[in-house]
Every structure is written in structure tokens, then in C-alpha cells.
């Protein structure tokens, strides 16, 4: 009896009147740059694209995790076998409806954000959940640099990798600097109101920021232009795969 061929998943753009290219542009503008929903609406209107700011909100909620997930999968597959991987861990305060929550973040030796995780506390349980999630997705690094928070030591003792921990006064500047882009984005959004929205946006923003972060202050102009063009081409290729699915439906 012949096996049935597995049906292709339906295109996410199937019931949208706008083209995938416009949706890609909207998501990139809103997530990558510190713009409000209405800022994006006005900038698009200048380019002849007339959409409501609520459409911008709907599109980033619908397609942002989709694009970010594909970028993350490609990066994880490239870096998982890297033997000299060093991680930097840190947590930052984020105000949510007048209350403080914690955004835990893991950054690698090149400054790319690996994992973002939101909790209401920063005790051992929170640190353990965050580290388990990061280790399951990205594998085990050679060294893990943290600040002096005792929750990291307690969590790493339970995980059995306390020998990989390094603590230094200035050793964790790489992850401290990674908070700056999120802080700029947070001010443009006038803060957050729900933990679910905060977790989603932090994850999407981290992956899009990684994709377009070309470290322009470390390279010459020509190298930066080549890397920027490659990043845009890769972003468009992700959309190209999804567009092909749309045409086959």
C-alpha cells in the first residue's frame, strides 16, 4: 500500500491581503528600531503603504515569533558544536504595571543574545528554570560568567556545573551592554502591561537584534556594508521560503 505524502503546512500569509514583503518590512521596522506603532504607521504612509497602527500590532504579534524562531534555529544549528563557547548571564529589572519583574538574559562570547526569560523573582528557582531552558536549547558552554548573585551558584550546584562559573567585577560587561538595545525599545513602547507580551517581545527582539547586529564600530565601512547586505538577503530568504509555500497552496 503506497504511503501518503505528507501535506505541506498552509502558508501563514494565506488569508492576508497584503504581500509578504510588506509584512516583512513592518515587522522589521517595529521590532528592530525604537519606534512606536504610530511611528511605523506614519513612516509606511510616506512610502505609499496605508495601514492602521493596530495592523502593525497584529502583524508583529502574528509573524514576529515566526521569523525570530527561524533565525534562532539557524543560529543554534551553527553554534551548537562550538567547543570554546563562553556564556555571560545577567538579570535586569523591567517595570510591569508598576511592579518589578526580572528579565534574565544569556549572551555568548560574541555578544549574541541566546536566551531571554521573564520571572517575578530572582531566587534559586528562577535561576534554575532559566539555566535549564538555555542549556536544553543551546548545549553546554565551556565557561559561564555571572555577577555575584548567589542564585547562580545555587542553581549551578544543582545542575552539577559549578566548576564552569566565573565571577568578576568587570567580566560581565558584555551582557550588561546587551541590555541597552532593549532599554531603548522599552522606552519607545511606553513599557509593558502583561508578562506574556513582555516574554514574547523580549524573545523576538533578541533574535532580530542578533540578526542585524553587524558590530559596525569594530569593522571598516566596506565590511559593514557587505554584512548588512547579507543580513537583509537572509531576512528576505526566510520570507521567500514562506512565499513559496503560499504559491503552492
Secondary structure by P-SEA (a helix, b strand, c coil): cccccccccccccccccccaaaaaaaaaaaaaccccaaaaaaaaaaacccccaaaaaaaaaacaaaaaaaaaaaaaaacccccbbbbbbbbbbbbcccbbbbbbbbbcccccccbbbbbccccaaaaaaaaaaaaaccccccbbbbcccaaaaaaaaaaccccccccccccaaaaaaaaaaaaaaaaaacccccaaaaaaaaaaaaaaaaaaccccccccaaaaaaaaaaaaaaaaaaaaaaaaaaaac
